[in-house]
Amino acid sequence: MNIFFVIPLCLVSIILGWLIRWTYARFKLTSIEQKAVRLNEEAIKDAEAKSKELLIETRDLLLKEQQQQEREARERRGELQKTERRLLTKEENLERKQSELEVQKRELSDKEMVHAQRDKALSEMESNWVLELERVASMTSDEAKQLIIENLQVDAKRDAQIIINKIEQEAQLKADKLARDIIVSTIQRIATEVSSEVTVTTVSLPGDEMKGRIIGREGRNIRTLETLTGVDIIIDDTPEAVVISCFDPVRKEIARVSLERLVQDGRIHPARIEEVVTKVTKEITRVIIEEADKVLFDLGIHNMSQEMIRALGKLHFRTSYGQNVLNHSKEVAILAGMIASEVGADREIARRGGLLHDIGKGIESDGDANHAEMGADLAKRLGEDPRVINAILSHHDDIEPSCIESVIVQIADAISAARPGARRETIDNYIKRLENLEHIAESFSGVDKAFAIQAGRELRILVNNESVSDDGAKEIAKGIAGRIEAELRYPGRIKVTIIRETRVVEYAR
């Protein structure tokens, strides 16, 4: 009986649970649908709002674009109006100018007619005058022309003969002057450097302790360097300096460069010294060849033997009275070539003789022969032209010149050596000349200070602006220049500069 009661109760419970679940599911479905409807409505509202915003923004953009186009259109219309006004103005100006031109044309036409009438009247008057002159002179115009031509020919011949005689007299009187002009014009076309002649050179040291390293243990380093280079190295009390003495400029240069490199390197011992000296010797030999080749190239001289090139290159390291011998030889060659061209001599022989005239100074010899004899022997041995050999021997009057080229080389050598500034004056004379310049300037009243500058080529003078006026400064300058010209001897010219100024100085504190 309990079983029959439980089974229906279970069935009723199951049915009731199903109904409750179905009812809940139905209720949940209904709420979801309502939510979906609500979301759809909200989405529609948002879409409508955004579409309205986009529509408003589009209208604003269109309005701005329309305003921009209208503004540009107004600007274009304004520019077009300005252009139209300018064109109208130009047209009016052109019309006005055209009217003025037409008026001028009419005036010119009237003037041409007046001139034509005047020319016609003058032609008639001229014809009448010619007829009247022919009647008075009892000859035709052709006869009168012939008579005038004959008289002019006689006068012209007489004047021409007078001019010819005058020219011949002037040519005879100016023959020496013309020769001097040739020399002067040749000198003016040449300029070379001037260097100082020294038999000693100084090598700077970083400190006095380097002197001990140069000497080495028991003097082995300095003996090695002197033996390899053939120079005398003097180490005395001179601070941070070593003196190299040698009469052979090539050996002196090798020693100088080698010592500088050893000091810079810091490794100073016999093996290193020998290595550096060997390397520097090769470099100096290369420099000798390069300098000689450079001069030969500049002068356009070819077919020179290697022995002659080496002797010529050694002149680069030799000087004579402050004048570099290689530059001097190059200058003599240029001068000789110019003079030979002017007088019609062999230009190439003159240039070659001028270049080689001091070649003996680049030859090492233990004999008593001078440099001209040694140079001539070398040139003869290497097959140089006899005129070149004669130019080498005769440039110091050791023998008589046998050709005009030898005379030209002698002249060019004298010009190069004797022209102002070519050779160095002594330091005492130089200082004395500067002192004399300053003393002359300071002797004038109103001069405060005087300074000789630019190696004595300019004298700069400060005058008292209260006691000297502008006109007075000019007079002082003229007076100083006149005193210098009258009392001193100097090459070239000296510039006298007077400075008169007022300076007011104040400090803001």
C-alpha positions in Angstrom: 0.0 0.0 0.0 2.9 2.3 0.6 4.3 1.5 -2.8 1.1 2.5 -4.5 1.2 5.7 -2.6 4.8 6.5 -3.3 4.7 5.9 -7.1 1.9 8.4 -7.8 3.7 10.9 -5.5 6.9 10.5 -7.5 5.1 10.9 -10.8 3.3 14.1 -9.4 6.7 15.4 -8.2 8.4 14.8 -11.6 5.5 16.5 -13.5 5.5 19.4 -11.1 9.3 19.8 -11.4 9.1 19.7 -15.2 6.4 22.4 -15.1 8.5 24.5 -12.8 11.6 24.2 -15.0 9.6 24.8 -18.2 8.0 27.9 -16.6 11.5 29.2 -15.5 13.0 28.5 -19.0 10.0 30.3 -20.5 10.5 33.3 -18.2 14.2 33.4 -18.9 13.6 33.3 -22.7 11.2 36.1 -22.4 13.7 38.3 -20.4 16.4 37.6 -23.0 14.1 38.6 -25.8 13.1 41.8 -24.0 16.8 42.6 -23.5 17.6 42.0 -27.2 14.7 44.3 -28.2 16.0 46.9 -25.8 19.6 46.6 -27.1 18.3 46.8 -30.7 16.4 50.0 -29.8 19.5 51.5 -28.2 21.7 50.6 -31.2 19.1 52.2 -33.5 19.1 55.4 -31.4 23.0 55.5 -31.3 23.1 55.0 -35.1 20.6 57.8 -35.6 22.6 60.1 -33.2 25.9 59.3 -35.0 24.3 59.8 -38.4 23.0 63.2 -37.2 26.5 64.1 -36.0 28.1 63.0 -39.2 25.5 65.0 -41.1 26.2 68.1 -39.1 30.0 67.7 -39.5 29.6 67.2 -43.2 27.5 70.3 -43.4 30.2 72.3 -41.5 32.9 71.0 -43.8 30.9 71.8 -46.9 30.2 75.3 -45.5 33.9 75.9 -44.7 34.9 74.6 -48.1 32.3 76.9 -49.7 33.6 79.9 -47.7 37.2 79.0 -48.7 36.3 78.8 -52.4 34.4 82.1 -52.2 37.4 83.8 -50.5 39.8 82.4 -53.1 37.4 83.5 -55.8 37.3 87.0 -54.4 41.1 87.1 -54.2 41.3 85.9 -57.8 38.8 88.5 -58.9 40.8 91.1 -57.0 44.0 90.1 -58.8 42.3 90.0 -62.1 41.0 93.5 -61.5 44.5 94.7 -60.6 45.9 93.1 -63.7 43.1 94.6 -65.8 43.9 98.0 -64.4 47.6 97.6 -65.0 46.9 96.5 -68.6 44.6 99.5 -69.1 47.3 101.8 -67.7 50.0 100.3 -70.1 47.6 100.6 -73.0 47.0 104.2 -72.2 50.8 104.8 -71.9 51.5 103.0 -75.2 48.8 105.1 -76.9 50.3 108.2 -75.5 53.8 107.3 -76.5 52.6 106.3 -79.9 51.0 109.7 -80.3 54.2 111.4 -79.2 56.2 109.3 -81.7 53.9 110.3 -84.5 54.3 113.9 -83.5 58.1 113.5 -83.4 58.0 111.7 -86.8 56.2 114.7 -88.3 58.6 117.1 -86.8 61.6 115.0 -88.1 60.0 115.0 -91.6 59.7 118.7 -91.5 63.3 119.1 -90.4 64.5 116.8 -93.1 62.8 118.8 -95.7 64.3 122.0 -94.3 67.8 120.4 -94.3 67.4 119.1 -97.8 66.5 122.6 -99.0 69.6 124.0 -97.2 71.9 121.3 -98.7 70.6 122.0 -102.1 71.2 125.7 -101.6 74.7 125.0 -100.2 75.5 122.8 -103.2 74.5 125.6 -105.6 76.6 128.1 -103.6 79.6 125.7 -103.6 79.4 125.2 -107.4 79.3 129.0 -107.9 82.3 129.4 -105.6 84.3 126.8 -107.5 83.5 128.5 -110.8 84.5 131.8 -109.4 87.8 130.5 -107.9 88.6 128.8 -111.2 88.0 132.1 -113.0 90.1 134.1 -110.5 93.0 131.5 -110.4 93.0 130.9 -114.1 93.2 127.1 -113.6 90.8 124.2 -113.2 90.1 122.4 -109.9 92.1 119.3 -111.1 95.1 121.5 -111.9 94.8 123.1 -108.4 94.7 119.6 -106.7 97.8 118.5 -108.7 99.7 121.6 -107.6 98.7 121.0 -103.9 99.7 117.4 -104.1 103.2 118.2 -105.5 103.7 120.8 -102.7 102.6 118.3 -100.1 105.0 115.7 -101.4 108.0 118.1 -101.3 107.0 119.1 -97.7 106.5 115.5 -96.6 109.9 114.4 -98.0 111.6 117.2 -96.2 109.8 116.5 -92.9 110.5 112.7 -93.3 114.2 113.3 -93.8 114.2 115.6 -90.7 112.4 112.8 -88.7 114.8 110.2 -90.0 117.9 112.2 -89.0 116.4 112.9 -85.6 115.6 109.2 -85.1 119.1 108.2 -86.1 120.6 110.7 -83.7 118.3 109.6 -80.9 119.1 105.9 -81.6 122.8 106.6 -81.3 122.3 108.6 -78.1 120.0 105.9 -76.6 122.0 102.8 -77.6 123.4 102.4 -74.1 120.0 103.2 -72.6 118.3 100.5 -74.7 120.9 98.0 -73.7 120.3 98.9 -70.1 116.5 98.6 -70.6 117.0 95.1 -71.9 118.9 94.1 -68.8 116.4 95.9 -66.5 113.4 94.4 -68.1 115.0 91.0 -67.8 115.7 91.5 -64.1 112.1 92.7 -63.5 110.8 89.4 -64.8 112.7 87.3 -62.4 112.4 86.9 -58.6 113.8 84.2 -56.4 114.1 83.4 -52.7 116.9 84.6 -50.5 118.2 82.3 -47.8 120.9 82.6 -45.1 124.4 81.1 -45.4 125.4 79.1 -42.3 128.0 76.6 -41.5 126.4 75.5 -38.2 122.9 74.5 -37.4 121.2 74.0 -34.1 119.0 71.1 -33.0 116.5 71.8 -30.2 116.2 69.3 -27.4 113.2 68.6 -25.2 115.4 68.8 -22.1 119.0 69.0 -21.0 118.9 65.3 -19.9 118.8 64.4 -23.6 122.4 65.6 -24.0 123.6 62.7 -21.8 121.7 60.2 -24.0 123.2 61.7 -27.1 126.7 61.4 -25.7 126.1 57.9 -24.5 128.3 55.7 -22.3 131.9 56.8 -22.7 130.8 59.0 -25.7 130.0 56.0 -28.0 126.8 57.5 -29.3 128.2 60.9 -30.3 131.3 59.3 -31.8 129.2 56.9 -33.9 127.0 59.8 -35.1 130.1 62.0 -36.0 131.8 59.1 -37.7 128.8 58.1 -39.8 127.9 61.7 -40.8 131.3 63.4 -40.9 130.3 66.4 -38.8 131.3 67.9 -35.5 128.6 67.8 -32.8 129.1 70.5 -30.2 127.4 70.0 -26.8 128.0 72.9 -24.5 126.2 74.9 -21.9 123.5 76.1 -24.3 120.2 75.1 -22.7 118.2 72.5 -24.6 120.2 72.8 -27.8 123.0 70.9 -29.7 125.2 72.5 -32.4 126.2 70.7 -35.6 129.2 72.1 -37.5 130.3 71.1 -40.9 131.4 72.9 -44.2 129.6 70.2 -46.3 126.0 71.2 -46.3 124.7 67.8 -47.4 126.5 66.0 -44.5 125.3 68.7 -42.1 121.7 68.2 -43.3 121.9 64.4 -42.9 123.3 64.9 -39.4 120.6 67.4 -38.4 117.7 65.3 -39.7 119.1 62.1 -38.1 119.7 63.7 -34.7 116.2 65.2 -34.7 114.7 61.8 -35.5 116.8 60.1 -32.8 115.7 62.7 -30.2 112.1 62.3 -31.2 112.3 58.5 -31.2 114.2 58.4 -27.9 116.1 55.2 -28.7 119.7 56.4 -29.1 122.4 53.7 -29.4 125.0 52.8 -32.1 122.9 50.3 -33.9 119.8 52.7 -34.0 122.1 55.6 -35.0 123.5 53.6 -38.0 120.0 52.6 -39.1 118.6 56.2 -38.9 121.6 57.7 -40.7 121.4 55.2 -43.5 117.7 55.9 -43.9 118.1 59.7 -43.8 121.0 59.5 -46.3 118.8 57.7 -48.8 116.1 60.3 -48.2 118.5 63.2 -48.7 119.8 61.6 -51.9 116.3 61.3 -53.2 115.7 65.0 -52.3 118.8 65.9 -54.2 117.6 64.2 -57.3 114.0 65.6 -57.0 115.3 69.2 -56.6 117.5 68.9 -59.6 114.7 67.3 -61.7 112.4 70.1 -60.6 114.7 72.8 -61.7 115.4 71.0 -65.0 111.7 70.6 -65.6 111.0 74.3 -64.9 113.8 75.4 -67.3 112.9 72.8 -70.0 116.5 71.4 -70.1 116.9 67.8 -71.1 119.6 65.2 -71.8 121.4 65.7 -68.5 123.5 62.9 -67.1 122.8 61.4 -63.7 126.2 62.5 -62.3 125.5 66.1 -63.4 122.0 65.9 -61.9 123.4 64.7 -58.5 126.0 67.5 -58.5 123.2 70.0 -59.4 120.9 68.8 -56.7 123.6 69.2 -54.0 123.5 72.9 -54.7 120.0 73.0 -53.1 121.8 72.6 -49.7 124.6 75.2 -50.4 124.4 78.9 -50.1 126.7 81.8 -51.0 126.5 85.1 -49.2 122.9 84.3 -48.2 121.8 83.2 -51.7 120.8 79.6 -52.3 123.2 78.4 -55.0 120.6 76.2 -56.8 118.1 79.1 -56.9 120.9 81.4 -58.0 121.8 79.0 -60.8 118.2 78.7 -61.9 117.9 82.5 -61.8 121.0 82.9 -63.9 119.7 80.4 -66.4 116.4 82.3 -66.7 118.2 85.7 -67.1 120.6 84.3 -69.6 117.8 82.8 -71.7 115.9 86.1 -71.6 118.9 88.2 -72.6 119.9 85.7 -75.3 116.4 85.9 -76.8 116.6 89.7 -76.8 120.0 89.9 -78.5 119.5 86.9 -80.9 122.0 84.5 -79.3 121.5 80.7 -78.8 118.9 80.7 -76.0 119.3 77.0 -75.1 123.1 77.2 -74.8 122.8 80.4 -72.7 120.3 78.7 -70.3 122.4 75.5 -70.0 125.6 77.5 -69.3 123.8 79.7 -66.8 122.4 76.6 -64.9 125.8 74.8 -64.8 128.1 77.8 -64.2 128.4 77.0 -60.5 128.1 73.2 -60.8 131.6 72.9 -59.4 130.3 73.9 -55.9 128.3 70.6 -55.8 131.4 68.5 -56.5 133.5 67.1 -53.6 137.3 67.4 -54.3 140.5 67.5 -52.3 142.4 69.4 -55.0 143.2 73.1 -55.2 141.1 73.7 -58.3 138.3 76.3 -57.9 134.7 75.6 -58.5 134.8 76.9 -62.1 137.6 74.6 -63.1 136.0 71.6 -61.4 132.7 72.3 -63.1 134.4 72.7 -66.5 136.2 69.4 -66.0 133.0 67.6 -65.1 131.1 69.2 -68.1 134.0 68.3 -70.5 134.0 64.7 -69.2 130.3 64.3 -69.6 130.3 65.7 -73.2 128.8 69.1 -72.8 128.9 71.7 -75.6 132.2 73.6 -75.8 130.3 76.9 -75.4 128.8 75.7 -72.1 132.3 74.7 -70.9 133.6 78.1 -71.8 130.7 79.8 -70.0 131.5 77.8 -66.8 135.2 78.7 -67.0 134.8 82.3 -67.9 132.0 83.4 -65.6 134.7 84.6 -63.0 137.1 85.8 -65.8 139.4 82.8 -65.3 139.7 82.7 -69.1 138.4 85.0 -71.9 134.9 84.3 -73.2 135.0 82.8 -76.6 131.3 83.2 -77.5 128.5 85.6 -76.9 126.7 83.0 -74.7 129.6 83.1 -72.3 129.3 86.9 -72.0 125.6 86.6 -71.4 126.1 84.0 -68.6 128.7 86.3 -67.1 126.2 89.3 -67.2 123.4 87.2 -65.8 125.6 85.9 -63.0 126.5 89.5 -62.0 122.9 90.6 -62.2 121.7 87.7 -60.0 124.4 88.3 -57.4 124.4 92.1 -57.4 120.8 93.1 -57.6 119.3 94.6 -54.4 118.0 92.0 -52.0 119.7 89.1 -53.7 122.3 88.6 -51.1 122.1 89.1 -47.4 123.5 92.2 -45.7 125.2 91.7 -42.4 123.0 91.9 -39.2 125.0 95.0 -38.0 124.3 96.9 -41.1 120.7 95.9 -41.0 120.2 97.0 -37.4 122.1 100.3 -38.1 119.9 101.0 -41.1 116.7 100.5 -39.0 118.1 102.8 -36.2 119.0 105.5 -38.8 115.4 105.4 -40.1 114.0 105.8 -36.6 116.5 108.5 -35.7 115.6 110.6 -38.8 111.9 110.4 -38.0 112.3 111.2 -34.3 114.4 114.3 -35.1 111.3 116.1 -36.5 109.2 118.2 -34.1 105.9 116.7 -33.1 106.9 113.1 -33.6 106.2 110.9 -30.5 107.4 107.5 -31.7 108.8 106.0 -34.8 109.0 102.3 -35.7 110.9 100.7 -38.7 108.9 97.7 -39.7 108.8 95.1 -42.5 112.6 94.8 -42.6 113.0 98.5 -43.0 110.7 98.8 -46.0 108.2 100.9 -44.0 108.6 103.6 -41.4 105.5 104.0 -39.2 105.4 107.3 -37.2 103.1 108.4 -34.4 102.7 112.2 -34.1 101.1 114.4 -31.4 97.6 115.2 -32.6 97.5 118.4 -30.6 100.8 120.0 -31.9 100.6 118.6 -35.5 97.7 119.2 -37.8 96.7 117.2 -40.9 98.6 119.5 -43.2 101.5 119.5 -40.8 101.5 115.6 -40.9 101.8 115.8 -44.7 104.7 118.2 -44.5 106.5 115.9 -41.9 106.0 112.9 -44.1 107.5 114.7 -47.1 110.4 116.0 -45.0 111.2 112.6 -43.6 111.1 111.0 -47.0 113.4 113.7 -48.3 115.9 113.2 -45.5 115.9 109.4 -46.0 116.6 109.9 -49.8 119.4 112.3 -49.1 121.2 110.6 -46.2 120.6 106.8 -46.5 121.4 104.1 -49.1 118.9 101.3 -49.4 117.4 98.9 -51.9 113.9 99.4 -53.3 111.8 102.0 -51.6 110.7 102.9 -48.1 107.1 103.7 -47.2 106.6 106.6 -44.7 103.3 106.4 -42.8 102.2 109.2 -40.5 99.5 108.3 -37.9 97.7 111.1 -36.2 94.7 110.1 -34.1 92.7 111.0 -31.0 91.9 108.3 -28.6 89.4 108.7 -25.8 89.1 105.8 -23.3 86.5 105.6 -20.5 85.5 102.6 -18.4 82.0 101.7 -17.2 82.1 100.4 -13.7 
